[in-house]
Amino acid sequence: MSKAPAIAVAVAVGAGTAVATGTWAVGAAIGIGIAIVLGLASNRR
């Protein structure tokens, strides 16, 4: 599985959260968190 789609999804979710909450730090933190989780999940396969 390519990591590009997972990273794109994480960035999109982070950006969407940032816009929705008006806080880029929160969106970035969530995006990074998702990217880390997806990265760990892909490494286990």
N, C-alpha and C positions, 0 to 999 in steps of 0.2 A: 504493500500500500504506500502510495506516494504521500509525503508529508505536506506537499504544497496545498492540497485542498483543505487539510486540517488547519493549516496556518491561516489560510484565507478565511475560513469559518471563524476561527478565534479572533482574527482582526475585525471581521465584520460584526461579530457579537460585541466585542469591546467598543467599537466605534458607535454602534447602536445604543449601547448602555450609556456611553459618555454623552451622547446627544439627548437621550431620554432623561438622564439625571442632571445634566448640565455640569457634570464634574468629570473632567478628563482623567483625573487620577484614579477615580473609581473604575471607569471604563477600561483604562490601561491595566489596572490590577486584575480585573476579571478576565480580560483578554489574555494576559500573561498566564494566569492560573489555568485557563482552559488549554492554552498551548502546552503547558507543562504536563497536564493530565493526559492530553492526547499523545504527547511525545512518549510518555512512560508507557501508555497502553500499546502504542505501535512497536515499542522496543521489546515488549513481552512476547509478541507474536513470532 
